[in-house]
Amino acid sequence: MLHFNATQIFVEQLRSYGLYIDREKEMIASIEKLMSDFSTNFDNRFIPKTLLIKRSGAIALLCDDVKNPDEGIAICLFPEKCVISQDDYL
């Protein structure tokens, strides 16, 4: 029988956290580029809230949308770099 513990940190999450720490400057530069490519008014519209590392090891920065509080975006950093809606990401 499988047992699931909601507080367990998975190996993939630890690896991705290490990747983020090791490449923090590169990750921040990627965030800035993805933000500027996505919107010219990014600083005034989107508010970074959470750096999420999924169980799979995928990394994304979740941002709130000032213009649409019910919708936000995810700036995906690993394994692929892109910007998508939070609904699609989560």
TORSE-372394 format. One record per residue (C-alpha): residue in one letter; residue number from 1; x, y, z. Coordinates in nm, 2 decimals, padded with zeros to 4 digits. Each point is the difference from the previous one (the first is absolute). Layout:
% TORSE-372394
<rec r="A" k="NUM" east="X" north="Y" up="Z"/>
...
END
This chain:
% TORSE-372394
<rec r="M" k="1" east="00.00" north="00.00" up="00.00"/>
<rec r="L" k="2" east="00.13" north="00.35" up="-00.09"/>
<rec r="H" k="3" east="00.00" north="00.27" up="00.27"/>
<rec r="F" k="4" east="-00.01" north="00.36" up="-00.09"/>
<rec r="N" k="5" east="00.14" north="00.27" up="00.23"/>
<rec r="A" k="6" east="-00.10" north="00.35" up="-00.10"/>
<rec r="T" k="7" east="00.30" north="00.15" up="00.18"/>
<rec r="Q" k="8" east="00.25" north="-00.22" up="-00.17"/>
<rec r="I" k="9" east="00.26" north="00.17" up="-00.22"/>
<rec r="F" k="10" east="00.08" north="-00.20" up="-00.31"/>
<rec r="V" k="11" east="00.35" north="-00.07" up="-00.14"/>
<rec r="E" k="12" east="-00.10" north="00.18" up="-00.32"/>
<rec r="Q" k="13" east="-00.09" north="00.31" up="00.20"/>
<rec r="L" k="14" east="00.33" north="00.00" up="00.19"/>
<rec r="R" k="15" east="00.19" north="-00.03" up="-00.33"/>
<rec r="S" k="16" east="-00.19" north="00.29" up="-00.15"/>
<rec r="Y" k="17" east="00.05" north="00.21" up="00.31"/>
<rec r="G" k="18" east="00.38" north="-00.07" up="-00.03"/>
<rec r="L" k="19" east="-00.02" north="00.09" up="-00.37"/>
<rec r="Y" k="20" east="-00.17" north="00.33" up="00.08"/>
<rec r="I" k="21" east="00.25" north="00.09" up="00.27"/>
<rec r="D" k="22" east="00.30" north="-00.10" up="-00.22"/>
<rec r="R" k="23" east="-00.13" north="00.21" up="-00.29"/>
<rec r="E" k="24" east="-00.19" north="00.27" up="00.18"/>
<rec r="K" k="25" east="00.15" north="00.29" up="-00.20"/>
<rec r="E" k="26" east="-00.08" north="-00.18" up="-00.33"/>
<rec r="M" k="27" east="-00.36" north="-00.08" up="00.13"/>
<rec r="I" k="28" east="-00.06" north="00.37" up="00.09"/>
<rec r="A" k="29" east="00.13" north="00.11" up="-00.34"/>
<rec r="S" k="30" east="-00.24" north="-00.25" up="-00.16"/>
<rec r="I" k="31" east="-00.29" north="00.13" up="00.20"/>
<rec r="E" k="32" east="00.08" north="00.36" up="-00.10"/>
<rec r="K" k="33" east="00.03" north="-00.10" up="-00.37"/>
<rec r="L" k="34" east="-00.32" north="-00.21" up="00.00"/>
<rec r="M" k="35" east="-00.18" north="00.29" up="00.18"/>
<rec r="S" k="36" east="00.11" north="00.26" up="-00.25"/>
<rec r="D" k="37" east="-00.09" north="-00.22" up="-00.30"/>
<rec r="F" k="38" east="-00.34" north="-00.07" up="00.15"/>
<rec r="S" k="39" east="-00.11" north="00.36" up="00.08"/>
<rec r="T" k="40" east="00.15" north="00.34" up="-00.03"/>
<rec r="N" k="41" east="-00.19" north="00.11" up="00.31"/>
<rec r="F" k="42" east="00.09" north="-00.31" up="00.21"/>
<rec r="D" k="43" east="00.13" north="00.19" up="00.30"/>
<rec r="N" k="44" east="-00.33" north="00.19" up="00.05"/>
<rec r="R" k="45" east="-00.23" north="-00.30" up="-00.08"/>
<rec r="F" k="46" east="00.15" north="-00.31" up="00.15"/>
<rec r="I" k="47" east="00.11" north="-00.06" up="00.36"/>
<rec r="P" k="48" east="00.24" north="-00.29" up="00.07"/>
<rec r="K" k="49" east="-00.15" north="-00.21" up="00.29"/>
<rec r="T" k="50" east="00.14" north="-00.35" up="00.02"/>
<rec r="L" k="51" east="00.29" north="-00.20" up="-00.14"/>
<rec r="L" k="52" east="-00.16" north="-00.34" up="-00.04"/>
<rec r="I" k="53" east="00.19" north="-00.33" up="-00.04"/>
<rec r="K" k="54" east="-00.24" north="-00.28" up="-00.09"/>
<rec r="R" k="55" east="00.05" north="-00.36" up="00.10"/>
<rec r="S" k="56" east="00.12" north="-00.07" up="-00.35"/>
<rec r="G" k="57" east="00.28" north="00.26" up="00.05"/>
<rec r="A" k="58" east="-00.15" north="00.26" up="-00.23"/>
<rec r="I" k="59" east="00.08" north="00.35" up="00.11"/>
<rec r="A" k="60" east="-00.22" north="00.31" up="-00.06"/>
<rec r="L" k="61" east="-00.05" north="00.35" up="00.15"/>
<rec r="L" k="62" east="-00.37" north="00.06" up="00.06"/>
<rec r="C" k="63" east="-00.11" north="00.36" up="-00.05"/>
<rec r="D" k="64" east="-00.34" north="00.17" up="00.08"/>
<rec r="D" k="65" east="-00.16" north="00.21" up="-00.27"/>
<rec r="V" k="66" east="-00.10" north="00.35" up="00.12"/>
<rec r="K" k="67" east="-00.25" north="00.04" up="-00.29"/>
<rec r="N" k="68" east="-00.16" north="-00.34" up="00.05"/>
<rec r="P" k="69" east="00.02" north="-00.12" up="00.36"/>
<rec r="D" k="70" east="-00.16" north="-00.33" up="-00.09"/>
<rec r="E" k="71" east="00.27" north="-00.08" up="-00.25"/>
<rec r="G" k="72" east="00.38" north="00.00" up="00.04"/>
<rec r="I" k="73" east="00.30" north="-00.12" up="-00.19"/>
<rec r="A" k="74" east="00.27" north="-00.26" up="00.05"/>
<rec r="I" k="75" east="00.35" north="00.08" up="-00.12"/>
<rec r="C" k="76" east="00.14" north="-00.35" up="-00.06"/>
<rec r="L" k="77" east="00.37" north="-00.04" up="00.05"/>
<rec r="F" k="78" east="00.07" north="-00.37" up="00.00"/>
<rec r="P" k="79" east="-00.02" north="-00.24" up="-00.19"/>
<rec r="E" k="80" east="-00.12" north="00.25" up="-00.27"/>
<rec r="K" k="81" east="-00.01" north="00.38" up="00.00"/>
<rec r="C" k="82" east="-00.33" north="00.16" up="-00.09"/>
<rec r="V" k="83" east="-00.28" north="00.22" up="00.14"/>
<rec r="I" k="84" east="-00.35" north="-00.16" up="00.04"/>
<rec r="S" k="85" east="-00.31" north="00.06" up="00.20"/>
<rec r="Q" k="86" east="00.00" north="-00.13" up="00.36"/>
<rec r="D" k="87" east="-00.31" north="-00.21" up="-00.08"/>
<rec r="D" k="88" east="00.19" north="-00.18" up="-00.28"/>
<rec r="Y" k="89" east="00.31" north="-00.05" up="00.22"/>
<rec r="L" k="90" east="-00.18" north="-00.12" up="00.31"/>
END
